[in-house]
Amino acid sequence: MIRILIVDDEKPICDLIDLNLSASGYHCRAVQDGLEAIDLIEKEAFDLILLDIMLPGADGYDVMDYIRPLKIPVIFITAKHEVKDRVKGLKLGADDYLVKPFDVVELVARVEAVLRRYNKTERLLSAGDIVADVEARRVLKNGQPVVLTNKEFGLLVLFMQNKNVALFRETLYEKVWGDEYISDSRTLDLHVQRLRRKLGWEQNLVAVYKVGYRLEVSD
């Protein structure tokens, strides 16, 4: 399982990130102090670090100096929004820079993008009795193959990567349909209905009023 370290001095933000990344299948640890982060990095292996800049003990730039030789991907997550701050963070070796406040869906997408760059993505996604092989584009339900169209598979992967997170209709259209996106189309609803029927997710794939859809699972 992909292991992610969250370093932020605001515990509510750590909890929010942990909740959403854990729901997407990642294993998370969180600390609120820069020196504590360095101690933890010495003891445990991580695939990605989400790093605030303004930290007690040692600030994010000092922590980044320690991380750089270890070749661990880093995304800065900070309220420092000026261009000079972004440039400094990226020049220090960060792979991305996300300014607070941020949308959790965007955070998950950036995490996935950085992990793909380092070939650290999870090939297999699971939710209940459904397993999706992202590389082979194959789906199994209780070990039996399920035939999905390309768009249905794209939606399935998004839902499984964002379990228990409400996804906006616009986000689903843009991620799956791209340039084919039509704002007044009911195509999304039809595809979701087919996914529910094919996967037995009538109770799991729920509509969220004025937002979009959410995949509700307990695992």
Secondary structure, 3 states (H helix, E strand, C coil): CCEEEEECCCHHHHHHHHHHHHHCCCEEEEECCHHHHHHHHHHCCCCEEEECCCCCCCCHHHHHHHHHHHCCCEEEEECCCCHHHHHHHHHCCCCEEEECCCCHHHHHHHHHHHHHHCCCCCCEEEECCEEEECCCCEEEECCEEECCCHHHHHHHHHHHHCCCCCEEHHHHHHHHCHHHCCCCCCHHHHHHHHHHHHHCCCCCEEEECCCEEEECCCC
